[in-house]
Amino acid sequence: MSDGGADSGDVSGDVPGDHTPARLGAEVTGDGCRFTVHSGVAERIELCLFDADGPESDRVDLVPGDDGTWHVDVSAVGHGQRYGFRVHGPGDPASGHACDPAKLLVDPAARRVVGDLVWNAELVTPGVDSAPYVPRSVVVAPGPPVAAADRPRTEWADTVVYEAHVGHLTARHGLVPVDHRGRYAGLAADPVLDHLQRLGVTAVELLPVQHFVSESFLSEDGRRNVWGYNPLAWGAPHAGYASAGGDPVSELRAAIRRFHDVGIEVWLDVVYNHTCEGSLGSGPILSWRGFDNAATYRLLPGEGSLVDDDVTGCGNAIDARSPWIRRLIIETLVRWVDELGVDGFRFDLASTLIRGDDGPTADHPWLAEVAARPELAEVKLVAEPWDTGMGGYALGRFPEPWREWNDRFRDDVRDLVRAHATWPAAASALTASASTFGGREPTATLNAVAFHDGFTVRDLVSYDSPVDGGHGQRSWNGGIEGPTADAGVLAHRRRRQRMLLGLTLLAQGVPQLSSGDEIGRTQGGRADGYTLEPDQWGLPWQDADWDLAAWAAAAAALRRECSVLRRNEWVPPHDPRIQWFDGAGEPMDDEAWNGSPAAPAADGGRSGGDEAVDGRGDEVAGPDDSHPEWPPALQVLFRPDPNLGERGPAVLLVVVAGEGERQVALPSGEWQVRLDAQRPRGGTGIRAGAVTVTGPTLLALTGV
């Protein structure tokens, strides 16, 4: 084992014939491999090479550059080589530094990681070797870039998103080979692709597949982090989803190719807001922290020392004011796109990434640098527009071409289906939250009533309160908590499940479904499912509610058929292309708008483009046990304008939030009932005049 580089190969600063800046990580060259890392505080950095069976075989010193970048070229090293780094430098946590050459570090830009993390004190204790307990980075020679012609490139207005977890999606699927279930190899299995195509899905958004580890407290309890929001390597596919002895990089790339073959995009839920290293001084030194803690994480002055500015609630928060962090994030994004074929990204707690000195800002340099990268120009970018810090709620503040998760849609539609919303709030949800996103496009909002975090759609209609505690879910059990055999309650719940899915798929904006909601998945009333094992809580394919799936598929098909449901431009106020009617078939007036129960709210975009404020309060009320008398219905009519290229029939949505049987007078004309939440499949023929409904319910009709 040598201390220098002379015995292990060329230690030159440039790849011969290549004068472009070196990319971070390990890059296979013509005669070896170039390793590039960043540290603005290191005094020495060693590259440690390991044999496949474990022992360290050699060490090579990296050469420092003028910009904090360190690199070394090593001959006779290539694809499959295992490696790590040791960094010599300041190790005073009180000053924000945590360099410790006793800690073997994962490459922050690694393309692959192998081995398990074994939690113990050696990961934290200064001066104690951590090599026996940490994973290794692996050199990967990437395949050819995924060509633009091989990507679906679905227009935003035509997009239907399906949020899925690699493990939960197929762990309980009897038609997927046993050794492929819950893994990349089963992700795009034929039965899964068939289901998604029937459902009308155009994009699958995968919960984190950046290589992640479980937190120490979970390991101590015999549990694990299933969701994956605890990253160790931003550019490496999670090794735990590979088949036994398989290569996660090639297997994920193959799965993405199969999705592309049937016209489905693949997006990744990426976690760039924090890492698995926890808090400075008490968390492990695994990667970023050991290279340059102060240039990686947001820090604040504490009592005699610097402490983490934890705006994520995860122990640390990434500081995207740091140029090297911005570079690392963008380079790994580009790799996911070019080398794996990824089509889009959803950024977890995205407000953290655009935090300046005074909170989130749309002028952040990270946003500008992402926009400047040509490799990302056609990639779909979606923000979760909040974090836990001061001023972190940033809904509507991300610039074009970003889209955003819209929690106001979620809350207002949940409230509507349990008779707690106001009609203006409902109108806002149905017309793309114009008051929030009116300066952009209607497709700026991603509409969902359920995400991975919180109740499933089935649990929203089955439980008043989470069985695992936590905050309210804007849910209502229909009169009995949890499972029941009561036929009336079950019928009531099924209507509201169809309403929740139908309103999501038929509202203006981009619809997003949480996997399994279309077949009745439950988490047993749990709102925090990040440790729920796929073998027990994965999608219930054997007990699926196929009637519900067919109803959701019909709603998605209606959306595809009718261009008025997929508008990508705002309809001006009082334009006849959007008209509102009450339950008597009369145009909605101010009295009707303001007559709905619950707290008063502003207009909420009732004409599709009004300036308004969504009236969402911070407090979550409990179920409305009294179910006050509502106006019979809210009806919204979307009329096409052929002069604007709009095709397909007019669409009338009838929303009944109150309980019991009632008559709803339809606007003049003949209407074909296409969807009826009172019925498991299809509509009920041609209607004119009035319809009798049992609320709460949703009808979708098209003009004849």
N, C-alpha and C positions, 0 to 999 in steps of 0.2 A: 504494500500500500504506500503510495508516494504522496508527498506533500505538494509537489508542483505538477506542472502540466507537461514537462518535456518528455516524461516516460510514457505518456498516454496519448500523445498525438499533437497536432499543430494547435498552438494557442494564439493564433493570429487574431487581429481585430476585425478583419473583413473576410467575407467569403470571396475567393478569387473570382474576378470577373463580375461581381455583384456589388454595386455601390448604393443600393437602396437601403434605407434604415432597417436594421434587423427587427423582426417581429418578436414579441415576447414569447417565451416558452422554448420548446425544443423543436427545431426545424431540421429535417433531414436534408443533407446536401449531397453533392455528387460523390464525395469520398468519406462521409461521416455525418456528423450532426453538430449544429450550432445551438448552444444553450444561452438564452438571454433572460435576465431578470432585472429587477429594479430595486435599488435601495439608495436613498440619499444620505444615510447615516452609517452604513456598513464600513468597517475598516478592512475586512477580508471576507470573501465568500468562497466556500468550497463546494464543488460538485461531487457528490458521492454516487458511485456506480455500484449496482448490486447484480449478482447472479440471479437467475430465475429461481433457484432453490433457496435464496435468502441471504447468503453471506455478502458482505461488502467486498468488492473486488478491487476498487481503486478510488483515489481522490484526485481532483484536478482543481487548481485555483482559477477563478474567473478573473478577467481583466477589467478594471474599472474604466468607464468612459467619463466624459465631461458633464453629461446630463443626468447622472445617477444611474445610468444603465450599465450593467455588468454582463460580460459575455465571454464565451470560450468556444473554440471549434475543436472537436475531438474526432480524430480519424478512427475508422473501423468500429464505429458505434452507429447503430441504425434502429430500424423498426423493432419494437419489443423490448428495448433496453430499459431496465428499471433504474430509477435514480431518485435523488433527493438533494437537499442543500443544507449546509450549515453556515450560519452567518455570525461573524465576529463584529462586535460593535457595542454601543452603549446599551446597558440593560437596567436602567433605572426607571421603574414604572412611575415613580412620582414625577419624573420629567417627561413622561409620555413615551418612553423607549422600552423595548423588550427583546433586544437582541441577546441570543444565548447560543453559542456554538454547540452546546450539549443537545440542543433540540434539532432533530432531523425534520426538515420542512418540506411539505408538498409544494410543488411548483404552482404558483397562483394561476399560471396559464396552461396547466397540464391538459392534454387532450384525453388522457385516460389515467385512472387511478386503480391500483390493485391492492388488496389486503384490507384487513379490518382495523378499525380503531379500537384499542383496548383501553378503557377509561381507568386511570389510576393516578396517584399523586405525582408520578414521574413526569406527567405531561405538563405540570405546573411548577414543580419544585425547581428552583434555579440550580444549574450545574449538574443535573442528573440526566444521563443519556436517555432519550425517549425513543431511540430507533427500534427497540423490540416491540413497541406498542403502537406504531403509527403506520399508515399505508405508504406505498411507494408510488411515485409518478412513473408513467410509462411513455416512452417515445412512440409516436404514431406517424407513419408516413401516410398522409391523407390520400384518398382517391381523387380522381379528376373532379373539378367543380361541377355541381349540379346545374345543368343548362337552364336558362330561362324558359326555353321551349318545352321543358319537361314539367313545368309548374302550372297549376290550374289558373292562377291569377284571377280569382273570382272578384267581381266588382263588389264594392262595399254594399250597395243597395240590394244585391242578390245573396248576401252572406247570411248563413245560419250557423251559429257556433254551438259546439257540443263540448262542454268541459268534462274531462275524463282523467282518471287516475290509472296509470299503467297496471297496477296490481288489481284494483277493484274492478276494472272493466271486464276481465276475463277469468278471474280466479275461480268463479263458480259457474263457468260456461261449459256445459256438458258436451258441446260439439267442437270445442277446441282441444287439441291434444293435451294430455295431462302435463307433459313437460314443457308446454308452451304457455300454460295458464299463468296469468299475472306477470308475464315477461314481454320483452320487446317482440319476441317471435310470435306471440299470440295477439299482439296489439292490432294487427291488420289481417287477422284470420278471416277467411271467407264469410263465416256466419256474422262476424262483427261488421264487415264491410256491407253485407247485404242489409243488415238492420239499419245502419246509418244512411244508406242510400234510400231505403223505403221511408225513413224519417225525414228526408230532405236536407240532411246535414251537408254543409259545404266546407266546414273547417272544424277540425278536432283540436281543442286546446288542452295540452297535457299538463297536469300538475307537475311540479318540479322534477325534471330528469337531470339537472345539474347534480354531479355527485355529492351526496349528502351523508351525514352521520346522525345518529341519535344523541340527544343530550345525556349528560351523565346521570341526572336524577331519574330519567326514564330507564336507563340501563340498570341502575341499582334496584328499581322496582320490577325488573323483569319485563318491561315494556319497551317499545321502540317508536321512533318517529316514523309513521307510515307515509304521511303526506310529502315530506321532503323539504320543508321550508327551513333548512338548517345546512346551508351549503359549505362544502369543503373545497370544491374545485369548480369554478364557474364555466369552464370550457370542456368539461369531461362528462360524457353520459354516465348516469348512475350505474355502477357495476352490478348492483344487486338485481337489476332487471334483465341481465344477460342470462342466457341459458347456461347450464352447468358447463364450465370450462370454455364458455363462448366469449366472443369479443363484443363488448357493448357498442363500440363505435360502428362496426359493420352491421350489427343486428338492428340498431336503430335506423341507420341509413336505409337498410333494406325495407323496414316497415314503412318509412316515409315514402319510399318509392312506390310501394303498393297502394298507399293512400292516393298518391298522385295519379296512378294509373286509372283510378275510378273518379278522378276529378275532385278529390277532397284535399284541402290544404291542411298543413300541420303547423300549429302554433305551439310555442312553449311558454309556460308560466315561469318566468325567470326571477331569481331572488338575488338582486344586486344591492339591496338596501342594508343587509347585514351579513355576517358570516357565523360559522359554528364556534368561533373562538371566545364567545362570551365577553365578560367584562375584564378590563385591564387589571392585572394583579391577582385575579381569582380564576380567570378562564385559562384554558390551555394555550400553549404556543404551538400551532400546527402549520401555519403558512404565512399569511399576510403579516400577522403581528410580529413574527420573528424577523421579517425583512425590514419593515419600516412602519411601525405602529402609528406614529404621529402623522404620517402621510397617507394612512389608510382610513383611520377612524376619526369621527368627530369627537373632539375633546373639549372639556370645560375646566376652568380652575376650581379645585375643591379646597378642602381644608389642608393646606400645605402641600397639595399635590394635584396633578391633573387627573380628571375622572372622565368616564365616557359620557358624551352627550347622547343618551340613549333615547332617541326619538322614535325607535321602532318597537320598544318593549321587549327586545331580544338580547339585551346586554350590551350591544354595541350598535353603531350606525355608521355606514360607509360615508366618507366625506368626498363627494364628487366635485368639490372645489379643487381637489388635488389633481394636477395634470396626469400623473401616472395612473391614478385610479380611472380617470376618464379613458385613458388610452387602453388600459386592460379591459375595461368593460366593452369598449367598442371593438377591439380586436377579437374578443371571444364571441361577440355577436356576429361578426363577419364570418367567423369560422363555422358557427352553427348554420349560417345561411349557405355559404359556399360549399362546405365539405359534407354537411349532413342533409341539406335540402330544406331547411326550415323556412316557412313562409311568413311567420309573424311571431310577435312576442307580446305577452301580457306582463307588465312590470309590477311586481308585488310592492306595495307601499311606495309608489313612485314619487310621492311628495319628497321623500328623503333624498332622492337623486337630484332634485332641482332646488334644494335648500341652499340659499346663500347665507350671508351673515345675519339676515333679518327674516328668515323664513323662506318658503317656496316662492320661486319667481319664474315667470315664463321667459325671462331673458338669461337664463342660466347657460353658461358655456357648454355644458354637457349636451343640452338640447341642440345647440348650434352645431356642435361637432357631429352628433348623430345625423343631423340633416345634411351635413356636408359630405358624408360618405356615400359614394355612388353605389356601393354594394348593398346599401340599406334603402335605396331610393324607392324600390317597389315593395318593400317589406311592410306588412301591416304592424302598426305600433299602437298598443293599448295600455293605458295607465289605470292602475288602481289609485285614484287621486286623493290619497290621504296617508297620513301616518299618525303616530300618537303624540307628536310634539306640538308645541305652541304654534297655532296658525297652520297646522298640517292639513286641514280639510280644504282641498283645492279643486273641488268639482267645478268643471267648466273653465278652468284656467290654463289648460294645456293648449298649445298652439296647433294649427294644422301642420302636418296631416294626422296628428294624434287623435285617437278615439279614447273614450273613458268608460269605465264601469260606472253605472248610474244607480247609486243606492237610493235616490229619491224615487225612481221608478219602482224599485223593489218594495220600498216601504209603502208607497201610495197604493200600489196594486194589492199588496197584502192587506192593507187597511180596507180597501174597497171590497174585497171578497169576504171580509168579516164585518161589513157594514159599519166601518169606522171612518172612512175617507169622506171628503167633500167632493161634490161634482167638479169644481174647478181643479182639484188635485187629480181626479181621475182623467179629466180632459187633458191636462198637461202630460200625464203619462202616455195617453193614447196618441199624442201629437209630438213626440220626440223631445219633451221638456224644452219647449221653445224659449222660455225665459232664461234658461241656463245655457243653451247651446245655440241660440239664435244668431250669433255672430259667425257661426261655422256652417256645417251641413247637418241635416237631420240624422245622418248616419254617424254623427259624432258620439251619439249615445249608444252604449251596449246595454240592452234591456234584459234583465233577468229577475225572476222572483226568488230564485234559490241559487246559492253558490256552494262550493265545497264547505265553506264555513257557515254553520248555522243549520237550521232545519231543512230536511228534504221537503218537497212539495207534499208528499203523503203525510209527513209529520206535522206540517203546517195546519192541516185540517183534522189532526188527530190528538193534538196535545195543546193545552193552554200554556204549560210551562215546561222548560227543559228538565229532564230527569237528572241531568248532571249540573244543575244550577246555572248561573250566568244570567245574562240580560234577557229581557223579553224578546220574543220573536215575531210579534204582531200576528199571532196565530189564534185559532179558535177550534175547539175540539168538537163542536156541534152538539154538546150536551153531555157527553161521557168522555172521561179522560182515558186515552190510550186505546188498546184493542177492545173491540166489542163485537157482539153478534147481533146487535139491534139493527134490524133491516132499515128502519127509517133513518137512523143516524148514518148508516153506511151509504145510503142513497144520497143523503145530503152531502157527505164528504166527497163522494165521487163527482157530484156536480161542481163542487168548488175546486177539485183537482183539475177538471177540464177547464174551468174558468181561468185558473192560474196559468195553465199552459197556453190556452187560447189567446188570452190577453197579451202574453209574451210574444207569441208568433204573429199576431195580427196588428200590433201597435206599430206606429211609425218609428224608425230607428233600426238598429241591428239586433235581432233576437239571439239570446244565448240560453241554452238548456244545460242543466247540470245532469250528468250521466245517471241514468236510472230513474229519474223523475218520470219519464215517459212510460215506465213499466211498473211504477208503484214501489220504488225502493224506499225502505225505512232504515233509520238508525236507532229505532226503539226510543224515540224522543230525545236523543242526545243532540245537543247543538254543537259540541266541540268534538269532532270525530277524528282528530289527527293521529290518534293511536289505535283506531279501530282496525283490526286485522282483516285483510281482504278475504281470507277463507271463510270468515263468519259474516262479514258485513259488506262484501262485494255485491255487485248487481245480481238480483235474484232471478236469473234466467229461467230456472226450473219452475218458479212460481210467478212468472211475469203476468202483469195485467195487460194482455195483448189488445183488449178493447181500448184501453187508455192509449196505448201506443198507436193504434189505428186512428184514434181521434186526433192525436197530435200530428200524425203524418198528414191527415186531411187538412188540418189548419195550415201546415207548411205548404201543401200543394195549392191551397187557395191563395196563399201569399205569392207563390210563383206565378200563378195564373193572372193575378190582378195587379197591374202596374201601380194603381193608386195606393197599394199597401207598401210599395217599395220606393217611394219618392225620395229623391236626393236633393231636393230644393224646397225651400219654405213656401208655403201657400200664404199670400198676404191676408191680413185681417179682412173679414167680410167677403172674401172671395167665394163664389158659389161652389168651388171644388171641395170645400169642407163646410158642411152644415150640421147644426146641432138641433135636436128635437127632444121634447120631453115625452113622458109616457102617453100623453094624449095626442101625440103626433104634431104638436104645435112647436114652432121655433122657440128655442130657449130664450127667455128674457132675464133681466137682472134678478127679478124675484125668484125665478126658477133656479138660477145659478146659486143664489145666496140662501135658498130654502133648504138645502141639504143639511143634515145634522152634523154634529161635531164642531170643532173650532172653525171660525170663518177663515177662508183662504182667498188669495188673490186669484185673478183670472186663470193663470196656469196655462196660457197658450190655447184657449178654447177655439180660436179661429185658425190655429196652425202657425201663427207668427206674431201674436201680440206680445208686447213687452209686458212682462209680469214676473211675479215672485212666487216660487213654489212654496206653499204654506206648510212646510214640514217642521215640526217642533222637535226638540231634542228628547223630550220625555216620551216613553212608549207606554201608552195606556193599556190596561188589561182588556180582556174580552168584553164586548158590549152585551151584557146579559139581558138588557131591556130590549135590544133591537128596535129602536124607535121607528116610527112610520116614515119611510122614505118617499120622496116623489117616485111614482111607479117605475120609471126607467129613465136612463139617459141613452139617447140614440145619436150616433154620429154617422153621417153619410159622406162617403168619399166618392166624388164624381170625377170621371176621367175627362180630360180635354184633348180630343184628337189633334187639335192644332198644335199642341205641345208634345206630340208623339206618345201620349198616354194611350195604352191599349187595354182591352179587357173591359168587363162590365163595371158598373157602379157597385160599391160595397156598402152595406148598411150593417153596423154593429149595434146590437141592442144589449145594454148592460142593465141587469136588474140586481140591485144589491140587497133589497129588503126581503123579508121572509114571506112565504105563503103564496097562494094562487092569486093572480091578478091578470087583467087584460091590458095589453099594450097596443095602442093605435099606431099603425105604421104610416110613414109618409106616403103620399099618393103614388099610385103605380102598382105594378105586379112584381112580386119578389119571390125568388126561390130560396128556400131555407137550405143552406149548405152545411151549417154546423149548428148543433143544438146541444148545449151542455146537459140538458135533461135526458139525452139519449146517448148510448154508448157509441153508436156509429151513424154517420150520415145525417141528412136533413129529413124534412117531412113534406116535400113537394112545394107547389106554388101557393103563395099567400097574397092576399090583398085585404086592406081594411084593418083588421085587428088580429092579434094572436093571444091565446091564453097561455100563460107561463106560470111555473112554480119557482119562486125565487129562493135563494139567489141563483142566477143563471146568466148565461151568455148565449146569444144567437148571432150568427153571421149569415147574412142574406146577400144575394146578388140580384141586380136588376134584370128583368126579363125583357 
